[in-house]
Amino acid sequence: MQLQLPDFGLTRKVSRFSPEHEAFRETVARFVSKEIAPNATEWDEAGEFPLELYGKAAEIGLMGVMFPESVGGSGTDYAMSYIGATELGRAGCGGISASLMSHSIGAPPIAKLGSKELKSRVLAPILMGEKISALAITEPGGGSDVQSLKTTAKRVGETYVVNGEKTFITSGMRADYYTTAVRTGEKGLQGISLLLIEKGMKGFTQTPLKKMGWWASDTATLHFDNVEVPAQNLIGAENAGFLGIMQNFNAERVFLASGCYGHMLAVFEEALEWAQTRETFDKPLIKRQVIRHKFVDMAMKIQAVRCTIEDLVLRLNAGENPIAEICMLKNLATSTLEWVANEALQVLGGAGYMRGTKVERIYRETKVMSIGGGATEIMKDLAARQLGFDNYAR
């Protein structure tokens, strides 16, 4: 008997999105199937992937998603971001997605706030996959507490002299451009600026970091020792950098949640294939009621995440700014991924504990999703403030 797989919204005849969106889904799915999925295990074990992948992603329009056409992008369409992140997630290797798309958090402040000269010099090679962009905010002494950052940039004539450190930076070793949060003013959020620091600048060094997961993503601590950065590399106005950071949040969190959804699909499908072929006591696992119930529970939770993402994507495209709902979406997606990956690994048993399966890889990658882009606790606190619950805490 042929199994009737859950649709998960991927093959519906009536889509919530346009034919162009569905064509983009098919394009990215083919790209992932050909270029990433067959190599995911090898690249993850190697701790890197070929630089040529950036150019190939640019050729199908993936690098231009969420960038205005005026700067060489393919438009600021949240649905395209959702679709791209989902299909990348189905490859089952979060490290590849993280570094391949690190420009999606590093370059938007340049596109939105950078000078005409900076945009023309920097954005085109990034969106063509010729240069790599990274975002550098987190410091050894603090993550989400941006207002307390200590890296300084002092104006001296036509340059800024930068001193300090950043850590846990995705694409921290291989990036060419680092959109870096620095302190140019007094304490607090009002004294933060964004500077574009470039690879090769004197006094700028990097230390690679080893991680629990996301092995294919190069991550580093950045060291700035009297690094002289041209004043023309200032992104936006001085002491107004937090605005550029804030404008990233919605897109980053939707992209991250969508990647979680793609990972769920990947582990669900791998576990289901295993359950149909693995026999215990002369029966395939799928014949066991307890296993079938696991798949129903997984499908139920995955569908809930999909529906929530698609609802918010449509609202964002309509011009709404549902910050509380996006915070809750991120927590829903990350916690559901942890649960689904755990159930999928349980289905595979010992085989799921072996390196080389999507289930094993995603299982150890799940925690970073609930930390990056705003930790679970930060998301709850922000949602509470947006919903007005703080009024009852005084």
GUTI-194735 format. One record per atom (N, C-alpha, C): x, y, z; residue in one letter. Coordinates in pm, whole numbers, padded with zeros to 5 digits, always signed. Example, Ala and Ser with C-alpha at 12.3 -4.5 7.8 and 13.67 -1.06 7.14 Angstrom:
% GUTI-194735
+01319-00569+00780A;+01230-00450+00780A;+01320-00330+00780A;+01285-00225+00708S;+01367-00106+00714S;+01290+00003+00787S;
***
This chain:
% GUTI-194735
+00084-00120+00000M;+00000+00000+00000M;+00088+00125+00000M;+00057+00217-00092Q;+00133+00341-00102Q;+00093+00438+00010Q;+00192+00487+00083L;+00163+00582+00190L;+00117+00715+00133L;+00016+00774+00196Q;-00029+00908+00161Q;+00045+01005+00252Q;+00148+01069+00197L;+00231+01157+00278L;+00158+01288+00307L;+00186+01348+00424P;+00130+01480+00452P;+00175+01580+00346P;+00086+01668+00308D;+00117+01761+00200D;+00212+01872+00244D;+00197+01919+00367F;+00278+02027+00422F;+00276+02153+00335F;+00176+02166+00252G;+00162+02287+00173G;+00255+02298+00055G;+00328+02192+00022L;+00429+02201-00083L;+00376+02161-00221L;+00266+02087-00226T;+00217+02040-00355T;+00070+02072-00377T;+00019+02170-00303R;-00122+02204-00315R;-00152+02265-00451R;-00266+02231-00507K;-00305+02286-00636K;-00341+02434-00623K;-00395+02472-00508V;-00428+02612-00484V;-00329+02665-00381V;-00238+02749-00426S;-00133+02801-00339S;-00171+02937-00283S;-00118+02969-00165R;-00137+03101-00107R;-00045+03202-00175R;+00044+03151-00259F;+00140+03238-00324F;+00123+03233-00475F;+00196+03319-00544S;+00180+03335-00688S;+00254+03226-00765S;+00224+03213-00896P;+00300+03119-00979P;+00450+03149-00978P;+00485+03278-00967E;+00626+03315-00961E;+00692+03259-00835E;+00619+03262-00724H;+00672+03205-00601H;+00693+03054-00615H;+00596+02987-00672E;+00608+02842-00687E;+00718+02804-00785E;+00738+02886-00888A;+00848+02862-00982A;+00982+02879-00911A;+00989+02979-00822F;+01111+03000-00744F;+01136+02882-00652F;+01030+02829-00592R;+01045+02710-00505R;+01107+02595-00585R;+01055+02571-00703E;+01106+02461-00785E;+01252+02485-00824E;+01285+02610-00854T;+01423+02643-00891T;+01519+02618-00776T;+01483+02665-00656V;+01570+02646-00540V;+01577+02498-00502V;+01465+02427-00515A;+01464+02284-00483A;+01559+02208-00575A;+01560+02242-00704R;+01652+02176-00797R;+01797+02210-00761R;+01821+02336-00727F;+01955+02379-00688F;+02003+02301-00566F;+01918+02289-00466V;+01953+02217-00343V;+01977+02070-00372V;+01890+02011-00452S;+01901+01869-00486S;+02030+01837-00562S;+02069+01930-00650K;+02188+01906-00734K;+02317+01949-00667K;+02316+02067-00607E;+02441+02128-00562E;+02474+02105-00415E;+02372+02090-00329I;+02398+02087-00185I;+02376+01949-00123I;+02256+01893-00141A;+02221+01768-00072A;+02323+01656-00091A;+02373+01631-00214P;+02468+01520-00231P;+02602+01543-00161P;+02631+01668-00127N;+02762+01702-00069N;+02754+01742+00077N;+02633+01746+00133A;+02614+01804+00266A;+02700+01736+00372A;+02702+01604+00375T;+02779+01533+00477T;+02928+01560+00461T;+02977+01551+00337E;+03119+01575+00311E;+03161+01716+00351E;+03081+01813+00314W;+03116+01952+00346W;+03107+01978+00496W;+03008+01919+00562D;+02995+01940+00706D;+03115+01881+00779D;+03157+01761+00739E;+03273+01699+00801E;+03399+01779+00774E;+03407+01840+00657A;+03525+01919+00621A;+03527+02055+00690A;+03409+02099+00737G;+03400+02228+00804G;+03396+02347+00711G;+03366+02323+00583E;+03356+02430+00485E;+03291+02378+00358E;+03253+02470+00271F;+03200+02432+00141F;+03264+02521+00035F;+03262+02481-00091P;+03333+02556-00195P;+03279+02698-00213P;+03370+02791-00238L;+03330+02930-00261L;+03243+02943-00386L;+03257+02849-00478E;+03179+02856-00602E;+03029+02848-00577E;+02990+02796-00459L;+02848+02782-00430L;+02778+02917-00422L;+02849+03021-00379Y;+02790+03154-00371Y;+02747+03202-00510Y;+02835+03185-00606G;+02803+03228-00742G;+02689+03149-00801G;+02685+03019-00773K;+02576+02936-00823K;+02442+02977-00761K;+02445+03013-00632A;+02323+03059-00566A;+02278+03193-00625A;+02375+03276-00660A;+02341+03406-00721A;+02276+03388-00857A;+02320+03289-00931E;+02266+03265-01066E;+02118+03233-01065E;+02067+03173-00959I;+01924+03139-00953I;+01845+03246-00877I;+01910+03355-00839G;+01840+03465-00773G;+01829+03452-00624G;+01893+03351-00565L;+01881+03329-00421L;+01950+03437-00340L;+02063+03486-00389M;+02139+03586-00314M;+02068+03721-00312M;+01982+03746-00408G;+01916+03876-00417G;+01786+03888-00341G;+01743+03779-00278V;+01616+03781-00204V;+01624+03879-00087V;+01519+03961-00072M;+01505+04062+00033M;+01596+04182+00012M;+01646+04200-00110F;+01721+04320-00144F;+01647+04393-00255F;+01633+04526-00246P;+01560+04602-00348P;+01621+04586-00487P;+01537+04591-00587E;+01585+04581-00724E;+01678+04698-00757E;+01661+04810-00689S;+01743+04929-00715S;+01890+04908-00683S;+01921+04807-00600V;+02061+04779-00566V;+02107+04646-00625V;+02027+04591-00716G;+02065+04466-00780G;+02000+04343-00721G;+01908+04360-00627G;+01839+04247-00567G;+01718+04204-00647G;+01645+04108-00592S;+01526+04055-00660S;+01397+04099-00594S;+01406+04195-00499G;+01285+04248-00436G;+01272+04204-00292G;+01207+04290-00213T;+01191+04262-00070T;+01058+04190-00046T;+01057+04064-00081D;+00936+03981-00073D;+00958+03873+00033D;+00886+03882+00144Y;+00904+03785+00253Y;+00869+03643+00210Y;+00777+03628+00115A;+00741+03494+00069A;+00859+03427+00000A;+00934+03505-00079M;+01053+03450-00144M;+01155+03406-00040M;+01171+03485+00066S;+01264+03450+00172S;+01220+03322+00241S;+01092+03311+00271Y;+01037+03190+00333Y;+01061+03067+00246Y;+01035+03079+00118I;+01051+02966+00026I;+01198+02927+00014I;+01285+03028-00003G;+01427+02998-00017G;+01484+02932+00107G;+01449+02983+00224A;+01501+02927+00349A;+01448+02785+00372A;+01321+02763+00338T;+01263+02630+00354T;+01336+02527+00269T;+01356+02559+00144E;+01421+02463+00053E;+01567+02441+00091E;+01636+02545+00134L;+01773+02526+00183L;+01773+02435+00306L;+01675+02455+00394G;+01666+02374+00515G;+01644+02227+00487G;+01580+02197+00375R;+01551+02057+00342R;+01677+01979+00305R;+01787+02051+00278A;+01914+01983+00252A;+01968+01918+00379A;+01920+01965+00494G;+01958+01903+00620G;+02095+01940+00670G;+02144+02059+00635C;+02274+02104+00684C;+02267+02253+00711C;+02239+02289+00835G;+02221+02429+00870G;+02345+02513+00854G;+02463+02452+00866G;+02586+02526+00852G;+02604+02583+00713G;+02563+02508+00612I;+02573+02557+00474I;+02479+02674+00455I;+02355+02659+00500S;+02258+02768+00487S;+02307+02894+00558S;+02362+02877+00679A;+02403+02991+00760A;+02511+03074+00692A;+02616+03008+00644S;+02725+03083+00582S;+02691+03129+00441S;+02623+03045+00364L;+02586+03083+00228L;+02500+03209+00229L;+02415+03223+00331M;+02321+03335+00337M;+02358+03436+00446M;+02484+03437+00489S;+02521+03533+00594S;+02506+03678+00547S;+02506+03698+00415H;+02484+03833+00364H;+02343+03883+00392H;+02251+03790+00421S;+02112+03830+00445S;+02098+03907+00576S;+02199+03899+00664I;+02200+03981+00785I;+02312+04084+00781I;+02415+04057+00701G;+02528+04150+00695G;+02508+04266+00600G;+02439+04241+00489A;+02429+04344+00384A;+02305+04434+00388A;+02191+04393+00447P;+02075+04482+00447P;+02100+04622+00504P;+02178+04638+00613P;+02203+04775+00659P;+02274+04861+00554P;+02359+04798+00473I;+02427+04872+00366I;+02324+04915+00262I;+02234+04822+00226A;+02133+04852+00125A;+02037+04961+00172A;+02006+04963+00301K;+01907+05057+00353K;+01967+05191+00397K;+02089+05187+00450L;+02144+05307+00512L;+02276+05355+00452L;+02340+05271+00374G;+02472+05306+00322G;+02468+05418+00221G;+02583+05484+00204S;+02594+05591+00105S;+02586+05532-00035S;+02562+05618-00132K;+02555+05574-00271K;+02686+05508-00312K;+02798+05564-00270E;+02929+05509-00304E;+02947+05371-00243E;+02906+05356-00117L;+02922+05228-00049L;+02835+05121-00114L;+02712+05157-00147K;+02623+05061-00212K;+02680+05014-00345K;+02724+05108-00427S;+02772+05072-00560S;+02900+04990-00554S;+02983+05016-00455R;+03111+04944-00445R;+03097+04805-00384R;+03006+04791-00289V;+03002+04670-00207V;+02888+04574-00242V;+02768+04626-00265L;+02652+04538-00278L;+02655+04451-00403L;+02694+04507-00516A;+02692+04429-00641A;+02774+04301-00631A;+02900+04307-00586P;+02977+04181-00577P;+02921+04084-00473P;+02857+04136-00369I;+02796+04046-00270I;+02679+03971-00333I;+02591+04043-00400L;+02471+03981-00456L;+02502+03895-00578L;+02619+03912-00637M;+02662+03826-00747M;+02741+03705-00697M;+02758+03697-00566G;+02829+03582-00509G;+02980+03590-00523G;+03031+03710-00551E;+03175+03727-00568E;+03244+03766-00437E;+03171+03829-00348K;+03222+03869-00217K;+03126+03818-00109K;+03178+03804+00011I;+03099+03749+00122I;+03082+03854+00230I;+02959+03863+00280S;+02924+03963+00381S;+02889+03895+00513S;+02926+03959+00624A;+02894+03906+00757A;+02848+04020+00847A;+02778+03984+00953L;+02733+04081+01053L;+02810+04057+01181L;+02867+04161+01240A;+02948+04148+01362A;+02892+04238+01472A;+02813+04178+01560I;+02753+04251+01672I;+02793+04190+01806I;+02775+04058+01820T;+02797+03990+01948T;+02941+04004+01995T;+02956+04027+02125E;+03089+04039+02185E;+03109+03933+02292E;+03235+03905+02328P;+03261+03803+02430P;+03188+03828+02561P;+03163+03955+02594G;+03100+03987+02721G;+02949+04001+02714G;+02889+03984+02596G;+02744+04002+02585G;+02693+03970+02447G;+02572+03913+02442G;+02511+03877+02315G;+02395+03968+02279G;+02280+03940+02336S;+02160+04019+02305S;+02163+04158+02367S;+02252+04179+02463D;+02260+04309+02530D;+02343+04407+02446D;+02284+04448+02333V;+02356+04532+02237V;+02396+04665+02297V;+02312+04721+02385Q;+02340+04855+02439Q;+02468+04860+02522Q;+02518+04743+02561S;+02639+04740+02645S;+02766+04708+02566S;+02757+04707+02432L;+02876+04669+02355L;+02992+04764+02381L;+03113+04708+02375K;+03232+04780+02418K;+03331+04811+02305K;+03315+04752+02190T;+03406+04781+02078T;+03393+04928+02040T;+03504+04999+02039T;+03500+05144+02018T;+03553+05181+01880T;+03503+05293+01829A;+03552+05351+01705A;+03564+05502+01726A;+03687+05549+01733K;+03711+05691+01758K;+03748+05761+01628K;+03680+05872+01600R;+03705+05947+01477R;+03835+06024+01489R;+03924+06001+01393V;+04051+06073+01385V;+04066+06121+01241V;+04031+06246+01217G;+04035+06298+01081G;+03934+06227+00993G;+03980+06164+00887E;+03893+06095+00792E;+03889+05944+00814E;+03928+05902+00934T;+03922+05759+00966T;+03862+05737+01104T;+03815+05613+01125Y;+03775+05567+01258Y;+03879+05465+01303Y;+03925+05477+01426V;+04020+05381+01481V;+03941+05286+01572V;+03940+05159+01534V;+03853+05060+01599V;+03935+04968+01689V;+03884+04948+01811N;+03946+04856+01907N;+03837+04774+01976N;+03863+04645+01991G;+03766+04559+02058G;+03759+04422+01995G;+03654+04348+02030E;+03638+04211+01980E;+03491+04182+01951E;+03469+04093+01856K;+03337+04035+01828K;+03353+03884+01827K;+03248+03812+01862T;+03260+03665+01865T;+03133+03598+01814T;+03144+03468+01786F;+03037+03386+01730F;+02990+03442+01595F;+03083+03494+01516I;+03046+03560+01391I;+03040+03460+01277I;+02922+03444+01219T;+02902+03354+01105T;+02973+03410+00983T;+03044+03324+00910S;+03133+03363+00799S;+03247+03448+00851S;+03281+03428+00977G;+03383+03510+01042G;+03521+03495+00985G;+03552+03382+00920M;+03685+03363+00862M;+03690+03402+00715M;+03588+03369+00640R;+03596+03385+00495R;+03532+03512+00442R;+03459+03587+00524A;+03390+03707+00474A;+03491+03812+00426A;+03446+03892+00331D;+03524+04006+00281D;+03483+04136+00349D;+03353+04145+00383Y;+03298+04266+00443Y;+03226+04232+00573Y;+03254+04312+00677Y;+03192+04290+00808Y;+03116+04415+00849Y;+02984+04405+00853T;+02902+04514+00904T;+02911+04508+01056T;+02982+04602+01116T;+03026+04591+01255T;+02964+04700+01342T;+02905+04657+01453A;+02849+04751+01550A;+02961+04802+01640A;+02976+04934+01648V;+03083+04994+01727V;+03025+05107+01812V;+03098+05141+01916R;+03055+05253+02000R;+03131+05379+01958R;+03054+05476+01909T;+03111+05604+01870T;+03067+05717+01963T;+02971+05686+02052G;+02918+05787+02142G;+02914+05739+02285G;+02819+05792+02359E;+02805+05759+02501E;+02746+05619+02519E;+02733+05577+02645K;+02676+05447+02677K;+02532+05438+02628K;+02487+05315+02603G;+02349+05293+02561G;+02334+05282+02410G;+02210+05265+02368L;+02181+05242+02227L;+02208+05363+02140L;+02201+05483+02198Q;+02217+05604+02119Q;+02362+05632+02079Q;+02455+05556+02133G;+02595+05579+02101G;+02655+05476+02008G;+02568+05398+01940I;+02615+05288+01854I;+02610+05329+01707I;+02716+05294+01634S;+02721+05316+01490S;+02753+05185+01420S;+02735+05183+01288L;+02772+05068+01207L;+02884+05109+01112L;+02990+05029+01113L;+03103+05050+01023L;+03125+04927+00937L;+03163+04949+00813L;+03201+04837+00727L;+03351+04816+00740L;+03388+04707+00804I;+03530+04671+00819I;+03562+04563+00717I;+03673+04580+00648E;+03706+04493+00536E;+03824+04402+00567E;+03816+04281+00512K;+03925+04185+00531K;+04056+04246+00481K;+04162+04224+00556G;+04293+04274+00514G;+04332+04405+00577G;+04239+04471+00644M;+04275+04597+00710M;+04375+04570+00822M;+04477+04653+00830K;+04583+04633+00929K;+04526+04636+01071K;+04565+04535+01150G;+04519+04527+01288G;+04394+04443+01306G;+04338+04393+01195F;+04217+04311+01199F;+04257+04165+01183F;+04232+04084+01287T;+04266+03942+01284T;+04144+03859+01328T;+04150+03729+01297Q;+04038+03640+01328Q;+04089+03510+01391Q;+04009+03454+01480T;+04038+03325+01540T;+03921+03231+01513T;+03942+03117+01445P;+03831+03025+01417P;+03780+02958+01543P;+03652+02928+01545L;+03588+02863+01660L;+03532+02727+01619L;+03535+02632+01711K;+03477+02500+01687K;+03344+02491+01761K;+03244+02431+01695K;+03107+02435+01747K;+03047+02296+01761K;+02938+02288+01836M;+02861+02166+01850M;+02802+02124+01715M;+02749+02220+01643G;+02687+02193+01513G;+02724+02301+01414G;+02651+02304+01301W;+02682+02402+01196W;+02830+02396+01158W;+02885+02274+01147W;+03027+02260+01119W;+03066+02324+00986W;+02978+02317+00887A;+03012+02370+00755A;+03015+02522+00753A;+02969+02584+00859S;+02970+02730+00869S;+03094+02774+00945S;+03177+02855+00881D;+03295+02904+00951D;+03253+03014+01049D;+03295+02998+01172T;+03258+03091+01279T;+03385+03138+01347T;+03389+03264+01386A;+03515+03318+01437A;+03494+03426+01541A;+03601+03450+01617T;+03614+03570+01699T;+03698+03669+01620T;+03653+03794+01616L;+03723+03899+01542L;+03795+03990+01641L;+03917+04026+01607H;+03998+04112+01695H;+04033+04240+01619H;+04008+04353+01682F;+04038+04483+01621F;+04141+04555+01709F;+04260+04574+01657D;+04368+04638+01730D;+04411+04763+01653D;+04350+04877+01689N;+04377+05004+01620N;+04356+04992+01468N;+04247+04933+01432V;+04214+04918+01290V;+04165+05052+01236V;+04229+05101+01133E;+04190+05229+01073E;+04091+05204+00960E;+03970+05254+00978V;+03861+05234+00882V;+03824+05369+00822V;+03823+05382+00689P;+03786+05510+00628P;+03649+05557+00675P;+03634+05686+00700A;+03507+05741+00746A;+03395+05715+00646A;+03431+05700+00518Q;+03329+05673+00417Q;+03268+05534+00432Q;+03327+05450+00518N;+03271+05318+00546N;+03165+05320+00655N;+03132+05439+00706L;+03023+05451+00803L;+02892+05419+00733L;+02813+05332+00795I;+02684+05292+00737I;+02574+05370+00808I;+02513+05464+00737G;+02412+05549+00798G;+02477+05661+00878G;+02398+05722+00964A;+02448+05833+01044A;+02524+05784+01167A;+02618+05864+01213E;+02692+05829+01335E;+02595+05827+01454E;+02615+05730+01540N;+02534+05709+01662N;+02389+05668+01632N;+02363+05627+01508A;+02228+05582+01473A;+02231+05438+01421A;+02334+05363+01463G;+02351+05227+01413G;+02248+05128+01461G;+02190+05154+01579F;+02092+05058+01631F;+01970+05048+01540F;+01939+05157+01470L;+01829+05154+01374L;+01856+05051+01265L;+01979+05049+01215G;+02015+04952+01113G;+02008+04809+01164G;+02045+04790+01291I;+02037+04656+01350I;+01891+04614+01364I;+01807+04703+01413M;+01665+04671+01434M;+01594+04636+01304M;+01629+04706+01196Q;+01560+04683+01069Q;+01587+04545+01012Q;+01688+04477+01066N;+01720+04341+01023N;+01631+04235+01086N;+01577+04266+01204F;+01523+04162+01289F;+01409+04082+01227F;+01309+04149+01170N;+01195+04077+01116N;+01237+03975+01011N;+01316+04021+00913A;+01358+03933+00805A;+01445+03819+00857A;+01534+03849+00950E;+01623+03745+01004E;+01543+03637+01075E;+01445+03678+01154R;+01370+03579+01234R;+01274+03498+01148R;+01217+03559+01046V;+01131+03483+00954V;+01216+03383+00876V;+01334+03427+00831F;+01424+03337+00758F;+01465+03220+00846F;+01499+03249+00972L;+01542+03144+01063L;+01428+03045+01090L;+01307+03096+01114A;+01193+03008+01139A;+01163+02923+01016A;+01178+02981+00898S;+01153+02908+00774S;+01257+02797+00755S;+01382+02827+00792G;+01484+02724+00786G;+01453+02609+00880G;+01401+02642+00998C;+01358+02537+01092C;+01250+02448+01030C;+01156+02511+00963Y;+01050+02436+00896Y;+01109+02342+00791Y;+01204+02391+00713G;+01270+02305+00614G;+01342+02189+00679G;+01407+02214+00792H;+01474+02105+00866H;+01374+02002+00915H;+01257+02047+00960M;+01155+01953+01005M;+01113+01860+00893M;+01093+01917+00774L;+01056+01835+00659L;+01165+01732+00630L;+01291+01774+00641A;+01403+01685+00610A;+01408+01566+00705A;+01396+01591+00835V;+01406+01480+00930V;+01280+01394+00928V;+01165+01455+00903F;+01041+01378+00892F;+01052+01278+00777F;+01096+01327+00662E;+01103+01241+00544E;+01207+01131+00562E;+01322+01164+00623E;+01425+01061+00644E;+01377+00956+00743E;+01310+01000+00849A;+01259+00904+00948A;+01149+00816+00889A;+01064+00875+00805L;+00956+00797+00745L;+01011+00691+00649L;+01111+00728+00572E;+01173+00631+00482E;+01234+00515+00562E;+01298+00548+00674W;+01357+00446+00760W;+01248+00356+00819W;+01139+00415+00863A;+01032+00337+00927A;+00965+00240+00830A;+00969+00272+00702Q;+00909+00182+00602Q;+00999+00064+00566Q;+01131+00081+00585T;+01224-00024+00544T;+01283-00102+00660T;+01293-00041+00776R;+01351-00107+00893R;+01249-00203+00954R;+01288-00330+00968E;+01198-00430+01025E;+01241-00469+01165E;+01141-00482+01252T;+01163-00535+01386T;+01058-00642+01411T;+01102-00757+01457F;+01011-00869+01483F;+00923-00896+01362F;+00989-00900+01245D;+00926-00938+01118D;+00825-00838+01065D;+00828-00716+01115K;+00737-00613+01063K;+00813-00482+01045K;+00778-00406+00941P;+00836-00272+00929P;+00793-00187+01048P;+00879-00093+01088L;+00847-00006+01200L;+00714+00066+01182L;+00683+00104+01059I;+00562+00182+01033I;+00437+00103+01066I;+00450-00029+01080K;+00335-00113+01116K;+00304-00105+01266K;+00395-00044+01342R;+00374-00032+01486R;+00293+00093+01516R;+00187+00076+01592Q;+00099+00190+01621Q;+00174+00304+01689Q;+00263+00270+01780V;+00334+00375+01853V;+00419+00459+01758V;+00473+00398+01653I;+00553+00471+01554I;+00464+00555+01465I;+00351+00499+01422R;+00258+00576+01338R;+00209+00700+01412R;+00186+00686+01541H;+00140+00801+01620H;+00248+00909+01628H;+00373+00866+01632K;+00482+00964+01631K;+00476+01049+01504K;+00451+00986+01391F;+00447+01060+01265F;+00326+01153+01258F;+00216+01108+01314V;+00099+01196+01317V;+00127+01319+01403V;+00188+01298+01519D;+00220+01410+01607D;+00321+01505+01541D;+00420+01447+01474M;+00517+01531+01404M;+00448+01611+01294M;+00365+01546+01215A;+00296+01615+01105A;+00207+01727+01157A;+00139+01703+01268M;+00052+01804+01327M;+00130+01929+01366M;+00243+01910+01431K;+00322+02024+01476K;+00389+02096+01359K;+00434+02020+01260I;+00497+02082+01143I;+00395+02168+01069I;+00273+02117+01055Q;+00168+02195+00988Q;+00138+02324+01063Q;+00140+02318+01194A;+00113+02439+01274A;+00219+02545+01248A;+00344+02504+01239V;+00452+02599+01210V;+00435+02657+01071V;+00408+02571+00973R;+00390+02619+00836R;+00280+02723+00827R;+00167+02695+00886C;+00054+02788+00878C;+00087+02921+00945C;+00159+02916+01056T;+00195+03039+01125T;+00291+03122+01042T;+00391+03057+00983I;+00486+03130+00898I;+00414+03195+00781I;+00332+03118+00711E;+00267+03170+00591E;+00173+03285+00624E;+00106+03278+00736D;+00018+03388+00777D;+00099+03516+00800D;+00211+03503+00870L;+00292+03621+00899L;+00361+03674+00774L;+00402+03586+00685V;+00463+03629+00559V;+00367+03715+00479V;+00243+03672+00471L;+00143+03750+00397L;+00117+03884+00464L;+00116+03886+00596R;+00096+04012+00668R;+00213+04108+00649R;+00334+04054+00652L;+00452+04137+00630L;+00454+04194+00489L;+00418+04112+00392N;+00413+04160+00254N;+00306+04267+00236N;+00204+04264+00321A;+00097+04365+00314A;+00134+04493+00388A;+00253+04496+00447G;+00299+04618+00513G;+00281+04621+00663G;+00231+04513+00722E;+00215+04509+00868E;+00350+04486+00935E;+00356+04511+01064N;+00478+04492+01141N;+00447+04418+01271N;+00408+04290+01260P;+00363+04214+01378P;+00481+04159+01459P;+00547+04248+01534I;+00670+04212+01604I;+00647+04101+01706I;+00543+04113+01786A;+00517+04011+01889A;+00496+03875+01825A;+00419+03872+01717E;+00390+03745+01651E;+00515+03683+01589E;+00605+03767+01540I;+00729+03715+01482I;+00818+03656+01591I;+00823+03722+01707C;+00898+03667+01820C;+00841+03531+01862C;+00710+03523+01868M;+00647+03396+01906M;+00666+03290+01798M;+00665+03333+01671L;+00692+03239+01562L;+00831+03178+01577L;+00930+03262+01603K;+01066+03209+01617K;+01072+03105+01728K;+01010+03133+01841N;+01011+03037+01951N;+00932+02911+01916N;+00820+02928+01848L;+00741+02811+01806L;+00822+02724+01712L;+00886+02785+01612A;+00960+02709+01512A;+01080+02638+01572A;+01155+02708+01657T;+01276+02648+01713T;+01244+02537+01812T;+01144+02558+01897S;+01108+02454+01994S;+01046+02334+01925S;+00968+02358+01819T;+00908+02247+01744T;+01015+02168+01673T;+01114+02237+01617L;+01224+02165+01551L;+01297+02075+01650L;+01323+02125+01770E;+01389+02042+01871E;+01308+01917+01898E;+01177+01934+01911W;+01089+01819+01941W;+01084+01722+01824W;+01067+01772+01703V;+01055+01686+01585V;+01187+01612+01561V;+01300+01682+01573A;+01430+01616+01553A;+01451+01506+01656A;+01408+01530+01779N;+01419+01428+01883N;+01335+01305+01850N;+01211+01328+01804E;+01123+01215+01768E;+01178+01139+01648E;+01230+01212+01550A;+01285+01147+01432A;+01405+01061+01468A;+01489+01113+01557L;+01606+01035+01600L;+01562+00910+01675L;+01457+00922+01754Q;+01405+00806+01827Q;+01357+00697+01732Q;+01297+00739+01620V;+01251+00642+01519V;+01371+00570+01457V;+01476+00644+01425L;+01593+00582+01365L;+01674+00500+01465L;+01658+00530+01593G;+01732+00455+01694G;+01882+00475+01681G;+01958+00365+01691G;+02103+00374+01682G;+02151+00433+01552G;+02079+00407+01443A;+02119+00460+01312A;+02114+00612+01312A;+02022+00669+01389G;+02009+00813+01395G;+02117+00880+01476G;+02190+00799+01553Y;+02299+00852+01635Y;+02431+00853+01559Y;+02429+00792+01440M;+02550+00784+01359M;+02563+00907+01269M;+02685+00958+01257R;+02709+01072+01169R;+02681+01032+01024R;+02630+01131+00950G;+02602+01106+00809G;+02455+01111+00775G;+02368+01106+00877T;+02224+01119+00851T;+02182+01265+00874T;+02075+01305+00806K;+02021+01439+00830K;+01972+01451+00974K;+01913+01345+01023V;+01856+01347+01158V;+01964+01376+01262V;+02077+01305+01253E;+02185+01326+01351E;+02237+01468+01343E;+02259+01515+01220R;+02316+01648+01201R;+02222+01757+01252R;+02096+01748+01215I;+02001+01851+01257I;+01975+01844+01407I;+01975+01724+01463Y;+01951+01710+01607Y;+02052+01792+01687Y;+02182+01787+01647R;+02281+01863+01723R;+02288+02008+01679R;+02217+02044+01574E;+02215+02184+01531E;+02097+02262+01588E;+02001+02192+01649T;+01877+02260+01688T;+01898+02371+01791T;+01992+02352+01884K;+02006+02450+01993K;+02048+02588+01942K;+02130+02591+01837V;+02175+02721+01789V;+02058+02803+01734V;+01955+02734+01687M;+01841+02805+01631M;+01764+02880+01739M;+01763+02827+01860S;+01692+02895+01969S;+01778+02998+02040S;+01903+03011+01995I;+01994+03111+02051I;+02017+03225+01952I;+02050+03191+01827G;+02078+03291+01726G;+01955+03371+01687G;+01977+03496+01646G;+01866+03581+01603G;+01777+03629+01716G;+01826+03613+01839G;+01746+03650+01957G;+01709+03525+02035G;+01767+03508+02152A;+01743+03388+02232A;+01596+03376+02271A;+01554+03254+02300T;+01415+03225+02335T;+01363+03320+02443T;+01445+03341+02546E;+01402+03425+02658E;+01385+03571+02615E;+01475+03618+02529I;+01465+03754+02477I;+01339+03770+02393I;+01309+03668+02312M;+01188+03672+02228M;+01062+03681+02314M;+01059+03605+02423K;+00943+03610+02512K;+00927+03747+02576K;+01039+03803+02619D;+01034+03933+02686D;+00990+04043+02589D;+01043+04038+02465L;+01005+04137+02365L;+00857+04122+02329L;+00811+03999+02313A;+00670+03976+02281A;+00582+04028+02394A;+00623+04005+02518A;+00545+04053+02633A;+00533+04205+02632A;+00642+04273+02600R;+00638+04419+02594R;+00548+04466+02481R;+00559+04402+02366Q;+00477+04442+02251Q;+00328+04420+02276Q;+00297+04318+02355L;+00158+04286+02385L;+00104+04364+02505L;+00190+04442+02568G;+00147+04526+02679G;+00145+04457+02814G;+00203+04336+02822F;+00202+04264+02950F;+00288+04334+03055F;+00385+04414+03009D;+00471+04485+03104D;+00393+04579+03195D;+00279+04624+03146N;+00196+04717+03225N;+00145+04653+03353N;+00145+04518+03354Y;+00094+04449+03472Y;+00206+04396+03561Y;+00331+04433+03525A;+00445+04382+03601A;+00502+04485+03697A;+00437+04601+03701R;+00490+04707+03785R;+00419+04709+03921R;
***
